[in-house]
Amino acid sequence: MKFELFWLVMTAILTGLLWIPYILDRMAMRGIMGTLANPGPRDKPHSGWAARLYFAHQNTVENLVVFAVLVLVLNESDYSTSTTEAAAAVFFWSRLAYVVVYTLGIPVLRTIAFLVGFGAQAVLALTILRVI
């Protein structure tokens, strides 16, 4: 497996697991039946950290789509360099950092982590377009 694909799989696994903590918070806040019920406007809200994790999860899903397309195009082109490998790893670690700092409510670091991940995606895209 190419290194870029490894980091794509790791990012997919991270994204696939992010719902668990905020659902556990929902169970703690609303109980089992409240968690199983359809959401409604009168539901007790999540804890602040869980609400932030929910939004971090949504953002991670959105970015996974872009990252996956870029990595799969590189893979289909049978193109891999130390730069694309590094960019894929940086993307994963930036997403993990983003989720952690967003959940903890650290706004400046959240933005920096997001921009680092975006930069990694830009490197992959520019490599595909043979700009770098």
DSSP file with accessible surface (Angstrom, degrees, kcal/mol):
  #  RESIDUE AA STRUCTURE BP1 BP2  ACC     N-H-->O    O-->H-N    N-H-->O    O-->H-N    TCO  KAPPA ALPHA  PHI   PSI    X-CA   Y-CA   Z-CA
    1    1 A M              0   0  168      0, 0.0     2,-0.0     0, 0.0     5,-0.0   0.000 360.0 360.0 360.0 133.1    0.0    0.0    0.0
    2    2 A K     >  -     0   0   52      1,-0.1     4,-2.0     4,-0.0     3,-0.3  -0.359 360.0-117.1 -67.6 150.7    1.3    3.4   -0.9
    3    3 A F  H  > S+     0   0   90      1,-0.2     4,-2.2     2,-0.2     5,-0.2   0.864 114.4  55.5 -57.9 -40.3    2.0    5.8    2.0
    4    4 A E  H  > S+     0   0    4      1,-0.2     4,-1.9     2,-0.2    -1,-0.2   0.906 107.6  49.6 -62.0 -39.9   -0.6    8.3    0.8
    5    5 A L  H  > S+     0   0   35     -3,-0.3     4,-2.7     2,-0.2    -1,-0.2   0.881 106.5  56.3 -66.3 -37.3   -3.3    5.5    0.8
    6    6 A F  H  X S+     0   0   80     -4,-2.0     4,-2.6     1,-0.2    -2,-0.2   0.943 109.1  45.9 -57.3 -46.9   -2.2    4.5    4.3
    7    7 A W  H  X S+     0   0   24     -4,-2.2     4,-2.3     2,-0.2    -1,-0.2   0.840 109.9  54.7 -69.8 -29.5   -2.9    8.1    5.5
    8    8 A L  H  X S+     0   0   21     -4,-1.9     4,-2.5     2,-0.2    -1,-0.2   0.938 109.7  47.1 -64.6 -44.8   -6.2    8.2    3.7
    9    9 A V  H  X S+     0   0   67     -4,-2.7     4,-2.6     2,-0.2    -2,-0.2   0.929 112.0  50.2 -62.4 -43.2   -7.2    5.0    5.5
   10   10 A M  H  X S+     0   0   60     -4,-2.6     4,-2.7     1,-0.2    -1,-0.2   0.910 111.1  49.0 -63.3 -38.9   -6.1    6.5    8.8
   11   11 A T  H  X S+     0   0    1     -4,-2.3     4,-2.7     2,-0.2    -1,-0.2   0.903 110.8  50.5 -67.1 -39.5   -8.0    9.7    8.1
   12   12 A A  H  X S+     0   0   45     -4,-2.5     4,-2.7     2,-0.2    -2,-0.2   0.912 111.1  48.7 -64.2 -41.4  -11.1    7.6    7.3
   13   13 A I  H  X S+     0   0   88     -4,-2.6     4,-1.3     2,-0.2    -2,-0.2   0.943 111.9  48.9 -63.7 -46.5  -10.8    5.6   10.5
   14   14 A L  H >X S+     0   0   24     -4,-2.7     4,-1.1     1,-0.2     3,-0.9   0.954 113.7  46.5 -55.8 -49.5  -10.4    8.8   12.5
   15   15 A T  H >< S+     0   0    8     -4,-2.7     3,-0.6     1,-0.3     4,-0.4   0.896 109.8  54.4 -61.4 -39.9  -13.4   10.3   10.8
   16   16 A G  H 3< S+     0   0   41     -4,-2.7    -1,-0.3     1,-0.2    -2,-0.2   0.701 111.4  44.8 -69.1 -18.8  -15.4    7.1   11.3
   17   17 A L  H X< S+     0   0   96     -4,-1.3     3,-1.4    -3,-0.9    -1,-0.2   0.596  87.4  87.5 -99.7 -12.1  -14.8    7.1   15.1
   18   18 A L  T <X S+     0   0   14     -4,-1.1     4,-0.7    -3,-0.6    -1,-0.1   0.734  78.8  64.0 -65.6 -22.6  -15.4   10.8   15.9
   19   19 A W  H 3> S+     0   0  123     -4,-0.4     4,-2.0     1,-0.2    -1,-0.3   0.778  86.3  75.9 -71.0 -23.6  -19.1   10.3   16.5
   20   20 A I  H <> S+     0   0   63     -3,-1.4     4,-2.4     1,-0.2     5,-0.2   0.930  92.2  47.0 -61.2 -51.5  -18.6    8.1   19.5
   21   21 A P  H  > S+     0   0   49      0, 0.0     4,-2.1     0, 0.0    -1,-0.2   0.913 113.9  47.0 -60.6 -40.4  -17.7   10.6   22.1
   22   22 A Y  H  X S+     0   0   17     -4,-0.7     4,-2.1     2,-0.2    -2,-0.2   0.849 111.1  51.6 -75.1 -24.4  -20.5   13.1   21.3
   23   23 A I  H  X S+     0   0   36     -4,-2.0     4,-2.5     2,-0.2    -1,-0.2   0.898 108.1  52.5 -72.1 -37.0  -23.0   10.3   21.3
   24   24 A L  H  X S+     0   0  102     -4,-2.4     4,-2.2    -5,-0.2    -2,-0.2   0.910 109.6  49.5 -61.8 -39.2  -21.8    9.2   24.7
   25   25 A D  H  X S+     0   0   11     -4,-2.1     4,-2.6     2,-0.2     5,-0.2   0.916 108.3  53.0 -64.2 -41.1  -22.3   12.8   25.8
   26   26 A R  H  X S+     0   0   46     -4,-2.1     4,-3.2     1,-0.2     5,-0.4   0.918 108.8  49.9 -60.7 -40.6  -25.8   12.8   24.4
   27   27 A M  H  X S+     0   0   66     -4,-2.5     4,-2.0     1,-0.2    -1,-0.2   0.913 112.0  47.7 -64.1 -40.8  -26.5    9.6   26.4
   28   28 A A  H  < S+     0   0   83     -4,-2.2    -2,-0.2     1,-0.2    -1,-0.2   0.878 119.7  39.1 -66.5 -36.9  -25.2   11.3   29.5
   29   29 A M  H  < S+     0   0   52     -4,-2.6    -2,-0.2    -5,-0.1    -1,-0.2   0.868 133.5  19.0 -82.0 -37.6  -27.2   14.4   28.9
   30   30 A R  H  X S-     0   0   53     -4,-3.2     4,-0.7    -5,-0.2    -3,-0.2   0.487 101.0-123.6-114.9  -9.7  -30.5   12.9   27.6
   31   31 A G  H  X  -     0   0   31     -4,-2.0     4,-1.9    -5,-0.4    -1,-0.2  -0.068  42.1 -65.2  82.8 171.6  -30.5    9.3   28.7
   32   32 A I  H  > S+     0   0   95      2,-0.2     4,-2.3     1,-0.2     5,-0.2   0.940 135.0  45.2 -62.8 -49.8  -30.7    6.2   26.5
   33   33 A M  H  > S+     0   0  142      1,-0.2     4,-1.6     2,-0.2    -1,-0.2   0.896 112.2  52.1 -66.2 -37.1  -34.3    6.9   25.3
   34   34 A G  H  < S+     0   0   24     -4,-0.7    -1,-0.2     1,-0.2    -2,-0.2   0.855 110.9  49.0 -65.2 -32.3  -33.5   10.6   24.6
   35   35 A T  H  < S+     0   0   21     -4,-1.9    -2,-0.2     1,-0.2    -1,-0.2   0.879 112.9  46.6 -72.8 -37.9  -30.5    9.5   22.6
   36   36 A L  H  < S+     0   0  125     -4,-2.3    -2,-0.2    -5,-0.2    -1,-0.2   0.706  98.0  89.8 -77.8 -20.1  -32.6    7.0   20.6
   37   37 A A  S  < S-     0   0   54     -4,-1.6     3,-0.1    -5,-0.2    -3,-0.0  -0.257  93.6 -89.5 -72.8 162.5  -35.5    9.4   20.0
   38   38 A N        -     0   0  148      1,-0.1    -1,-0.1    -2,-0.0    -2,-0.1  -0.521  53.6-100.7 -67.5 138.7  -35.6   11.7   17.0
   39   39 A P        -     0   0   97      0, 0.0    -1,-0.1     0, 0.0    -4,-0.0  -0.302  48.3-179.5 -61.9 145.7  -33.9   15.0   17.7
   40   40 A G    >   -     0   0   31     -3,-0.1     3,-1.6     1,-0.0    -3,-0.0  -0.940  42.2-104.1-143.2 166.5  -36.2   17.9   18.5
   41   41 A P  T 3  S+     0   0  138      0, 0.0    -1,-0.0     0, 0.0     0, 0.0   0.720 117.2  54.3 -67.3 -19.4  -36.1   21.6   19.4
   42   42 A R  T 3  S+     0   0  242      2,-0.1     2,-0.0     3,-0.0     0, 0.0   0.387  80.1 124.1 -95.7   4.0  -36.8   20.9   23.1
   43   43 A D  S <  S-     0   0   54     -3,-1.6   -13,-0.0     1,-0.1    -9,-0.0  -0.339  73.6-103.2 -63.1 145.7  -33.9   18.4   23.6
   44   44 A K        -     0   0  122      1,-0.1    -1,-0.1   -18,-0.1   -15,-0.1  -0.494  47.7-113.1 -65.6 133.6  -31.4   19.1   26.3
   45   45 A P        -     0   0   91      0, 0.0    -1,-0.1     0, 0.0     3,-0.1  -0.222  27.3-102.1 -71.0 161.2  -28.2   20.4   24.5
   46   46 A H        -     0   0   36      1,-0.1   -20,-0.1     2,-0.1   -24,-0.0  -0.304  47.0 -87.7 -67.1 162.9  -24.9   18.7   24.4
   47   47 A S     >  -     0   0   32    -25,-0.1     4,-2.4     1,-0.1     5,-0.2  -0.347  45.8-106.1 -62.4 157.1  -22.1   19.7   26.6
   48   48 A G  H  > S+     0   0   45      1,-0.2     4,-2.3     2,-0.2     5,-0.2   0.904 120.6  50.1 -56.7 -43.8  -20.0   22.5   25.1
   49   49 A W  H  > S+     0   0   98      1,-0.2     4,-2.4     2,-0.2    -1,-0.2   0.891 110.6  50.1 -64.1 -37.4  -17.1   20.2   24.2
   50   50 A A  H  > S+     0   0    0      2,-0.2     4,-2.4     1,-0.2    -1,-0.2   0.882 108.7  51.5 -71.1 -36.2  -19.4   17.7   22.5
   51   51 A A  H  X S+     0   0   34     -4,-2.4     4,-1.9     2,-0.2    -1,-0.2   0.925 111.8  47.4 -64.1 -42.3  -21.1   20.3   20.4
   52   52 A R  H  X S+     0   0   83     -4,-2.3     4,-2.5    -5,-0.2    -2,-0.2   0.906 110.4  52.1 -65.3 -39.7  -17.7   21.5   19.3
   53   53 A L  H  X S+     0   0    7     -4,-2.4     4,-2.7     2,-0.2    -2,-0.2   0.904 105.9  55.5 -62.2 -39.1  -16.7   17.9   18.6
   54   54 A Y  H  X S+     0   0   83     -4,-2.4     4,-2.3     1,-0.2    -1,-0.2   0.943 110.7  43.9 -57.5 -47.4  -19.8   17.5   16.5
   55   55 A F  H  X S+     0   0  111     -4,-1.9     4,-2.3     1,-0.2    -2,-0.2   0.876 111.9  53.0 -68.7 -35.6  -18.8   20.5   14.3
   56   56 A A  H  X S+     0   0    0     -4,-2.5     4,-2.2     2,-0.2    -1,-0.2   0.899 108.9  51.2 -63.2 -38.5  -15.2   19.3   14.1
   57   57 A H  H  X S+     0   0   20     -4,-2.7     4,-2.6     2,-0.2    -2,-0.2   0.938 108.9  50.1 -63.6 -46.1  -16.6   15.9   12.9
   58   58 A Q  H  X S+     0   0   70     -4,-2.3     4,-2.2     1,-0.2    -2,-0.2   0.928 112.1  47.7 -58.3 -44.5  -18.7   17.6   10.2
   59   59 A N  H  X S+     0   0   29     -4,-2.3     4,-2.2     1,-0.2    -1,-0.2   0.884 110.1  52.5 -65.4 -36.9  -15.7   19.6    9.0
   60   60 A T  H  X S+     0   0    1     -4,-2.2     4,-2.3     2,-0.2    -1,-0.2   0.902 107.8  51.3 -67.1 -39.1  -13.5   16.5    9.0
   61   61 A V  H  X S+     0   0   58     -4,-2.6     4,-1.5     2,-0.2    -2,-0.2   0.943 110.2  49.9 -60.9 -45.6  -16.1   14.7    6.8
   62   62 A E  H  X S+     0   0  118     -4,-2.2     4,-1.0     1,-0.2    -2,-0.2   0.903 114.4  43.8 -60.7 -42.0  -16.1   17.6    4.4
   63   63 A N  H  X S+     0   0   15     -4,-2.2     4,-2.6     1,-0.2    -1,-0.2   0.791 104.1  64.0 -76.5 -27.1  -12.3   17.7    4.2
   64   64 A L  H  X S+     0   0   32     -4,-2.3     4,-3.2     1,-0.2     5,-0.3   0.893  98.4  56.7 -61.4 -37.8  -12.1   13.9    3.9
   65   65 A V  H  X S+     0   0   90     -4,-1.5     4,-2.1     2,-0.2    -1,-0.2   0.946 111.0  41.7 -59.3 -48.0  -13.9   14.1    0.6
   66   66 A V  H  X S+     0   0   70     -4,-1.0     4,-2.3     2,-0.2    -2,-0.2   0.948 116.5  48.1 -65.5 -48.7  -11.3   16.5   -0.9
   67   67 A F  H  X S+     0   0    0     -4,-2.6     4,-2.7     1,-0.2     5,-0.2   0.918 110.7  51.9 -59.7 -43.8   -8.4   14.6    0.5
   68   68 A A  H  X S+     0   0   20     -4,-3.2     4,-2.9     1,-0.2     5,-0.2   0.922 108.9  49.6 -61.6 -45.5   -9.7   11.2   -0.7
   69   69 A V  H  X S+     0   0   86     -4,-2.1     4,-2.4    -5,-0.3     5,-0.2   0.945 112.7  47.6 -60.0 -45.4  -10.2   12.4   -4.2
   70   70 A L  H  X S+     0   0   25     -4,-2.3     4,-2.3     1,-0.2    -2,-0.2   0.938 114.5  45.2 -63.0 -45.8   -6.6   13.9   -4.3
   71   71 A V  H  X S+     0   0    0     -4,-2.7     4,-2.7     1,-0.2    -1,-0.2   0.914 113.3  50.3 -65.8 -40.8   -5.0   10.7   -2.9
   72   72 A L  H  X S+     0   0   91     -4,-2.9     4,-2.8    -5,-0.2    -1,-0.2   0.878 109.5  50.8 -68.2 -34.4   -7.0    8.4   -5.2
   73   73 A V  H  X S+     0   0   57     -4,-2.4     4,-2.2    -5,-0.2    -1,-0.2   0.935 111.4  48.5 -65.9 -44.2   -6.1   10.5   -8.3
   74   74 A L  H  <>S+     0   0    3     -4,-2.3     5,-2.5    -5,-0.2     4,-0.3   0.929 113.4  47.8 -59.1 -44.2   -2.4   10.2   -7.2
   75   75 A N  H ><5S+     0   0   56     -4,-2.7     3,-1.5     1,-0.2    -2,-0.2   0.926 110.9  49.6 -64.2 -43.7   -2.8    6.5   -6.7
   76   76 A E  H 3<5S+     0   0  161     -4,-2.8    -1,-0.2     1,-0.3    -2,-0.2   0.844 111.0  50.5 -64.8 -32.3   -4.6    6.0  -10.0
   77   77 A S  T 3<5S-     0   0   72     -4,-2.2    -1,-0.3    -5,-0.2    -2,-0.2   0.473 109.4-128.2 -80.5  -4.1   -1.8    8.0  -11.7
   78   78 A D  T < 5 +     0   0  127     -3,-1.5     2,-0.5    -4,-0.3    -3,-0.2   0.906  60.8 144.5  54.5  44.9    0.8    5.7  -10.0
   79   79 A Y      < +     0   0   71     -5,-2.5     2,-0.3    -6,-0.1    -1,-0.2  -0.964  14.2 151.9-119.8 124.0    2.4    8.9   -8.7
   80   80 A S        +     0   0   44     -2,-0.5     2,-0.3    -3,-0.1     3,-0.0  -0.966   8.6 167.6-151.4 130.9    4.1    9.1   -5.3
   81   81 A T     >  -     0   0   41     -2,-0.3     4,-2.6     1,-0.0     5,-0.2  -0.862  52.3 -99.3-132.8 172.7    7.0   11.3   -4.1
   82   82 A S  H  > S+     0   0   92     -2,-0.3     4,-2.4     1,-0.2     5,-0.2   0.854 124.4  55.4 -63.2 -29.7    8.4   12.1   -0.7
   83   83 A T  H  > S+     0   0   74      2,-0.2     4,-2.6     1,-0.2    -1,-0.2   0.931 109.1  43.8 -69.1 -45.3    6.4   15.4   -1.0
   84   84 A T  H  > S+     0   0    0      2,-0.2     4,-2.2     1,-0.2    -2,-0.2   0.882 114.0  51.9 -69.0 -35.3    3.1   13.7   -1.6
   85   85 A E  H  X S+     0   0   71     -4,-2.6     4,-2.1     2,-0.2    -2,-0.2   0.936 112.2  45.5 -63.3 -45.6    3.8   11.2    1.2
   86   86 A A  H  X S+     0   0   53     -4,-2.4     4,-3.1    -5,-0.2     5,-0.2   0.911 111.4  52.5 -64.0 -42.8    4.7   14.0    3.6
   87   87 A A  H  X S+     0   0    8     -4,-2.6     4,-2.4     1,-0.2    -1,-0.2   0.899 108.8  50.1 -61.5 -40.6    1.6   16.0    2.6
   88   88 A A  H  X S+     0   0    0     -4,-2.2     4,-2.0     2,-0.2    -1,-0.2   0.920 113.3  45.6 -64.6 -42.6   -0.7   13.0    3.2
   89   89 A A  H  X S+     0   0   17     -4,-2.1     4,-2.5     2,-0.2     5,-0.3   0.928 112.4  51.0 -66.1 -43.6    0.9   12.5    6.7
   90   90 A V  H  X S+     0   0   66     -4,-3.1     4,-2.7     1,-0.2     5,-0.2   0.903 107.6  54.5 -60.6 -40.4    0.7   16.2    7.5
   91   91 A F  H  X S+     0   0    0     -4,-2.4     4,-2.3    -5,-0.2    -1,-0.2   0.952 109.4  46.7 -59.1 -49.2   -3.0   16.2    6.5
   92   92 A F  H  X S+     0   0   13     -4,-2.0     4,-2.4     1,-0.2    -2,-0.2   0.954 115.1  44.9 -57.9 -51.9   -3.8   13.4    8.9
   93   93 A W  H  X S+     0   0  140     -4,-2.5     4,-2.6     1,-0.2    -1,-0.2   0.865 111.8  52.8 -65.7 -32.7   -2.0   14.9   11.8
   94   94 A S  H  X S+     0   0    7     -4,-2.7     4,-2.7    -5,-0.3    -1,-0.2   0.891 109.3  49.7 -69.0 -36.2   -3.4   18.3   11.2
   95   95 A R  H  X S+     0   0    1     -4,-2.3     4,-2.5    -5,-0.2    -2,-0.2   0.911 111.1  49.0 -67.6 -40.7   -6.9   16.9   11.2
   96   96 A L  H  X S+     0   0   54     -4,-2.4     4,-2.3     2,-0.2    -2,-0.2   0.944 113.6  46.5 -62.3 -45.7   -6.3   15.1   14.4
   97   97 A A  H  X S+     0   0   42     -4,-2.6     4,-3.1     1,-0.2     5,-0.3   0.915 110.6  54.0 -61.3 -42.4   -4.9   18.3   15.9
   98   98 A Y  H  X S+     0   0    8     -4,-2.7     4,-2.5     1,-0.2     5,-0.3   0.936 109.4  47.0 -57.3 -48.0   -7.9   20.2   14.6
   99   99 A V  H  X S+     0   0    8     -4,-2.5     4,-2.4     2,-0.2    -1,-0.2   0.929 114.8  46.7 -62.2 -44.8  -10.4   17.9   16.2
  100  100 A V  H  X S+     0   0   72     -4,-2.3     4,-2.2     1,-0.2    -2,-0.2   0.955 116.4  41.7 -65.0 -50.5   -8.5   18.0   19.6
  101  101 A V  H  X>S+     0   0   20     -4,-3.1     5,-3.0     2,-0.2     4,-0.6   0.862 115.4  50.6 -71.2 -31.7   -8.1   21.7   19.7
  102  102 A Y  H ><5S+     0   0   45     -4,-2.5     3,-1.0    -5,-0.3    -1,-0.2   0.944 110.9  49.1 -67.0 -44.9  -11.6   22.5   18.4
  103  103 A T  H 3<5S+     0   0   23     -4,-2.4    -2,-0.2    -5,-0.3   -50,-0.2   0.894 111.8  48.9 -61.4 -38.8  -13.1   20.1   21.0
  104  104 A L  H 3<5S-     0   0  116     -4,-2.2    -1,-0.3    -5,-0.2    -2,-0.2   0.591 116.9-117.3 -76.6 -11.7  -11.0   21.8   23.7
  105  105 A G  T <<5 +     0   0   36     -3,-1.0    -3,-0.2    -4,-0.6    -2,-0.1   0.851  61.0 149.4  80.8  36.8  -12.2   25.2   22.5
  106  106 A I     >< -     0   0   64     -5,-3.0     4,-1.8     1,-0.2    -1,-0.2  -0.818  23.1-174.1-104.1  94.6   -8.9   26.7   21.4
  107  107 A P  H  > S+     0   0   83      0, 0.0     4,-2.0     0, 0.0     5,-0.2   0.891  74.6  46.3 -63.8 -45.7   -9.8   29.0   18.5
  108  108 A V  H  > S+     0   0  103      1,-0.2     4,-2.3     2,-0.2     5,-0.2   0.951 115.5  46.1 -66.3 -45.5   -6.4   30.2   17.2
  109  109 A L  H  > S+     0   0   89      1,-0.2     4,-2.8     2,-0.2    -1,-0.2   0.858 108.7  58.2 -64.5 -32.9   -4.8   26.7   17.2
  110  110 A R  H  X S+     0   0   76     -4,-1.8     4,-2.4    -9,-0.2    -1,-0.2   0.946 108.2  45.2 -59.8 -46.6   -8.0   25.4   15.6
  111  111 A T  H  X S+     0   0   65     -4,-2.0     4,-2.6     2,-0.2    -2,-0.2   0.912 112.6  50.6 -66.2 -41.1   -7.6   27.8   12.7
  112  112 A I  H  X S+     0   0   90     -4,-2.3     4,-2.4     2,-0.2    -1,-0.2   0.936 110.7  49.2 -62.4 -45.1   -3.9   27.0   12.3
  113  113 A A  H  X S+     0   0   11     -4,-2.8     4,-2.1     1,-0.2    -2,-0.2   0.914 111.6  50.0 -60.9 -41.4   -4.5   23.3   12.3
  114  114 A F  H  X S+     0   0   60     -4,-2.4     4,-2.6    -5,-0.2    -1,-0.2   0.935 111.0  48.4 -61.4 -46.2   -7.2   23.8    9.6
  115  115 A L  H  X S+     0   0  102     -4,-2.6     4,-2.7     1,-0.2    -2,-0.2   0.862 108.3  53.9 -65.9 -35.5   -4.8   25.9    7.5
  116  116 A V  H  X S+     0   0   68     -4,-2.4     4,-2.2     2,-0.2    -1,-0.2   0.937 110.9  46.8 -62.8 -44.6   -2.0   23.3    7.8
  117  117 A G  H  X S+     0   0    0     -4,-2.1     4,-2.2     2,-0.2    -2,-0.2   0.910 111.6  50.6 -62.9 -41.1   -4.4   20.6    6.5
  118  118 A F  H  X S+     0   0  115     -4,-2.6     4,-2.6     1,-0.2    -1,-0.2   0.916 108.6  52.7 -62.4 -41.5   -5.6   22.9    3.7
  119  119 A G  H  X S+     0   0   30     -4,-2.7     4,-2.4     1,-0.2    -2,-0.2   0.900 107.2  51.8 -60.1 -40.5   -2.0   23.5    2.8
  120  120 A A  H  X S+     0   0    5     -4,-2.2     4,-2.1     2,-0.2    -1,-0.2   0.913 110.2  48.5 -63.4 -41.0   -1.3   19.8    2.6
  121  121 A Q  H  X S+     0   0    9     -4,-2.2     4,-2.7     1,-0.2    -2,-0.2   0.905 109.4  53.4 -64.2 -39.8   -4.3   19.4    0.3
  122  122 A A  H  X S+     0   0   31     -4,-2.6     4,-3.2     2,-0.2     5,-0.3   0.909 106.3  52.7 -62.3 -40.6   -3.0   22.2   -1.8
  123  123 A V  H  X S+     0   0   44     -4,-2.4     4,-2.1     2,-0.2    -1,-0.2   0.934 111.1  47.0 -60.4 -44.2    0.4   20.5   -2.1
  124  124 A L  H  X S+     0   0    0     -4,-2.1     4,-2.3     2,-0.2    -2,-0.2   0.934 114.3  46.9 -63.0 -45.3   -1.4   17.3   -3.4
  125  125 A A  H  X S+     0   0   31     -4,-2.7     4,-2.3     1,-0.2    -2,-0.2   0.927 112.7  48.3 -64.4 -43.8   -3.5   19.3   -5.8
  126  126 A L  H  <>S+     0   0   68     -4,-3.2     5,-2.9     1,-0.2     6,-1.1   0.843 110.5  52.8 -67.5 -30.5   -0.6   21.3   -7.2
  127  127 A T  H ><5S+     0   0    4     -4,-2.1     3,-1.4    -5,-0.3    -1,-0.2   0.927 108.2  49.9 -67.8 -43.5    1.4   18.1   -7.6
  128  128 A I  H 3<5S+     0   0   44     -4,-2.3    -2,-0.2     1,-0.3    -1,-0.2   0.907 111.8  48.3 -61.0 -40.0   -1.4   16.5   -9.5
  129  129 A L  T 3<5S-     0   0  124     -4,-2.3    -1,-0.3    -5,-0.2    -2,-0.2   0.424 113.5-122.7 -81.1   1.8   -1.6   19.6  -11.8
  130  130 A R  T < 5S+     0   0  155     -3,-1.4    -3,-0.2    -5,-0.1    -2,-0.1   0.778  76.2 126.6  61.9  30.2    2.2   19.4  -12.1
  131  131 A V      <       0   0   95     -5,-2.9    -4,-0.2    -6,-0.2    -5,-0.1   0.819 360.0 360.0 -82.4 -34.1    2.7   22.9  -10.8
  132  132 A I              0   0  104     -6,-1.1    -2,-0.1    -9,-0.2    -1,-0.1  -0.838 360.0 360.0-123.5 360.0    5.1   21.6   -8.2
